Amino acid sequence: MARWRPYLLCLLGVAALTFPFLWLQLQPNFTDNTIQTVWAPDHGLQFFGDLLPVFLIALLIWLGVRANRYWSLSDAIARTAAWQGADKTWSRYWAWIAMPLVLAGTFGFGPSNLTLMTDVGIYMVLALGLNITVGMTGLLVLGYAGFYAFGAYFFAITQQHGFFPWWIAAPLAFPLGGLMGYLLGLPCLRLRGDYLAIVTLGFAEAFRETIRNLDFTGGAQGLSIDIGNKLRGFAGLSHQQVAYVVVALILFLTVFFVQRLYHSPIGRAWIAIRENEVAASSVGVPVVQMKLFAFSLSAAIAAVAGVLSGASDGFVSPTLCQFDQSIRILAMVILGGLGNSYGVMLGAAILFLVPEYLKRVSMLQDSAFFTSLPDFLRASFLHLADYQFLLFGAVMVIMMLYRPQGLLGSTRRKEEILNQ
């Protein structure tokens, strides 16, 4: 009984918090101008009915985990020679295998899916940049979207006055974004933990309010980018295909660059600072300089991602640096695995693609698959997009409880988190 007590208490707490919203309903009485609270069981049943596919998927996952524990399926597969050979091949030549697969998608996807995959690649670049500060160096940053918006607005403003294509703006945005990160970090990186997070959050909010109130930034409406300065099609490729290829190439260059740094003395210094800043300083690691370098490099990568976003979409607005944007990128890093480059890319893909595909489910309501489903199950699938933030919160809570190191995080990182 003691084992299940925390779960029962959690369920009771959730039920108490959600009871007024699920099972009660406000009903106005126009005769005496009052509002009454009435019992509405249909509303609560409809809510849980809409989540029926989620419960079914969770049940299947639970059954799979129990079956794996009972028969040790994963251990048996890992011991096979074919799996071990494939694992060695992938670890040595992952870039040469993945690059043709990614580029092959240029010709296999439709225009809408290509745009979706391009956006995923941009968020992967952002997650890789934030992973340098949060995952490798241990600096909590809550205003990362500010550097992302800086790169996008830098490209949008400069191209308003002449021909300023993306292939010139992106190389320039890298040092300018790094300089902006350096200037912000110079007075702030002596702070730690929550204090540093608050400072970076204040920077992003101040930057957003600034561009909202300036005329040359377009105000709250944003700026449109001239079609001649966007990513244009050539050699028989469409605009979406070119954007996809460019983002894929920059993504692979970013992965290569970050991984080389991670396994260099600079990366070792970052890890030492993350593990114990005082101990790192005592053995001669220049803590402030390494923090500044990590902060600058992270901001530079975000600025390049901003240029890619503006050149791909053709429009920039202050929504690029909203607070929820920063939290979304941070959640991608945490979900994938702090300090793991491949993990944060996986987290970015999951947290971006799942909500997008949930939105697209409603477009399939006339398909043969959906018409063959029972009415209550079809309605549940069509309403899943309405509960994407609920599902997102539940997934993050479960991850922090059972796998705090992330999807591809190491066991050592889990021990660090649990023993802090």
KAFEN-V653718 format. One record per residue. N is the residue number from 1. PHI is phi in whole degrees, 0 to 359 (999 if undefined). BURIAL is b if it has 9 or more other ideal C-beta (glycine too) atoms within 8 Angstrom, else e. Layout:
n: <N,N>
phi: <PHI,PHI>
burial: <BURIAL,BURIAL>
This chain:
n: <1,2,3,4,5,6,7,8,9,10,11,12,13,14,15,16,17,18,19,20,21,22,23,24,25,26,27,28,29,30,31,32,33,34,35,36,37,38,39,40,41,42,43,44,45,46,47,48,49,50,51,52,53,54,55,56,57,58,59,60,61,62,63,64,65,66,67,68,69,70,71,72,73,74,75,76,77,78,79,80,81,82,83,84,85,86,87,88,89,90,91,92,93,94,95,96,97,98,99,100,101,102,103,104,105,106,107,108,109,110,111,112,113,114,115,116,117,118,119,120,121,122,123,124,125,126,127,128,129,130,131,132,133,134,135,136,137,138,139,140,141,142,143,144,145,146,147,148,149,150,151,152,153,154,155,156,157,158,159,160,161,162,163,164,165,166,167,168,169,170,171,172,173,174,175,176,177,178,179,180,181,182,183,184,185,186,187,188,189,190,191,192,193,194,195,196,197,198,199,200,201,202,203,204,205,206,207,208,209,210,211,212,213,214,215,216,217,218,219,220,221,222,223,224,225,226,227,228,229,230,231,232,233,234,235,236,237,238,239,240,241,242,243,244,245,246,247,248,249,250,251,252,253,254,255,256,257,258,259,260,261,262,263,264,265,266,267,268,269,270,271,272,273,274,275,276,277,278,279,280,281,282,283,284,285,286,287,288,289,290,291,292,293,294,295,296,297,298,299,300,301,302,303,304,305,306,307,308,309,310,311,312,313,314,315,316,317,318,319,320,321,322,323,324,325,326,327,328,329,330,331,332,333,334,335,336,337,338,339,340,341,342,343,344,345,346,347,348,349,350,351,352,353,354,355,356,357,358,359,360,361,362,363,364,365,366,367,368,369,370,371,372,373,374,375,376,377,378,379,380,381,382,383,384,385,386,387,388,389,390,391,392,393,394,395,396,397,398,399,400,401,402,403,404,405,406,407,408,409,410,411,412,413,414,415,416,417,418,419,420>
phi: <999,296,292,269,299,300,291,295,296,296,296,295,296,296,297,293,287,266,303,296,273,264,249,241,214,277,235,286,244,281,289,245,55,232,237,250,260,241,285,230,294,298,295,294,294,293,301,287,293,294,267,301,300,295,296,294,296,297,295,295,295,297,296,296,295,296,296,295,293,284,260,55,294,295,294,295,292,294,275,288,293,296,295,295,293,295,295,294,297,293,294,271,233,299,293,288,279,284,301,297,295,291,290,295,294,302,260,265,268,283,302,292,290,296,298,296,291,296,297,299,298,296,291,295,298,298,295,296,294,292,296,297,278,280,277,270,258,81,259,277,240,248,236,295,296,298,289,298,293,299,295,295,287,300,291,293,287,291,280,289,238,119,281,224,289,294,289,264,291,296,297,285,294,298,292,292,296,297,296,296,295,294,295,288,283,304,272,249,285,282,279,226,58,296,294,294,299,293,295,293,296,297,298,297,292,295,295,296,292,294,289,286,247,250,288,286,265,86,64,289,281,85,233,263,260,301,297,287,257,279,291,252,286,202,55,84,264,279,300,294,293,295,299,297,296,297,295,297,295,294,297,294,296,294,299,299,295,293,293,295,294,298,265,261,303,296,297,296,293,300,296,298,295,295,290,199,295,293,294,297,294,290,262,102,285,287,299,296,295,292,296,297,295,297,295,293,295,298,294,296,295,296,295,297,298,295,297,297,295,295,289,277,278,79,201,229,209,298,294,297,243,290,298,294,293,297,295,297,293,297,296,298,293,293,295,288,134,299,87,252,296,290,294,291,293,296,297,295,296,292,287,266,283,300,299,294,287,296,293,278,299,297,286,261,294,263,285,296,296,288,292,278,281,298,301,292,286,295,295,294,295,290,260,298,297,290,246,295,287,296,295,299,296,295,297,294,296,296,298,291,279,251,213,294,281,97,297,245,283,276,296,297,295,298,296,298,294,289,262,288>
burial: <e,e,e,e,e,e,e,e,e,e,e,e,e,e,e,e,e,e,b,e,e,b,b,b,e,e,e,e,b,e,e,e,e,e,e,e,e,e,e,b,e,e,b,b,e,e,b,e,b,b,b,b,b,b,e,e,e,e,e,e,e,e,e,e,e,e,b,b,e,e,e,e,e,e,e,b,e,e,e,e,e,e,b,b,e,e,e,e,b,b,e,e,e,e,b,e,b,b,b,e,e,b,b,e,b,b,e,e,b,e,e,e,e,b,b,b,b,b,b,b,b,b,b,b,b,b,b,b,b,b,b,b,b,b,b,b,b,b,b,b,b,b,b,b,b,b,b,b,b,b,b,b,b,b,b,b,b,b,b,e,e,e,e,b,b,b,e,e,b,b,e,b,b,b,e,b,b,b,b,b,b,b,e,b,b,e,e,b,b,e,e,e,e,e,e,b,b,b,b,b,b,b,b,b,b,e,b,b,e,b,b,b,e,e,e,e,b,b,b,e,e,b,b,e,b,e,e,e,b,b,b,e,e,e,e,e,b,e,b,b,b,b,b,b,b,b,b,b,e,b,b,b,e,b,b,b,e,b,b,e,b,b,e,e,e,b,b,e,b,b,b,b,b,b,b,e,b,e,b,b,b,e,e,e,b,e,b,e,e,b,b,b,b,b,b,b,b,b,b,b,b,b,b,b,b,b,b,b,b,b,b,b,e,b,b,b,b,b,e,b,b,b,b,e,b,b,b,b,b,b,b,b,b,b,b,b,b,b,b,b,b,b,b,b,b,b,b,b,b,b,b,b,b,b,b,b,e,b,e,e,b,e,e,b,e,e,e,e,e,b,e,e,b,e,e,e,b,b,b,b,b,b,b,b,b,e,b,b,e,e,b,b,e,e,b,b,e,e,b,e,e,e,e,b,b,b,b,b,b,b,e,e,b,b,e,b,b,e,e,e>
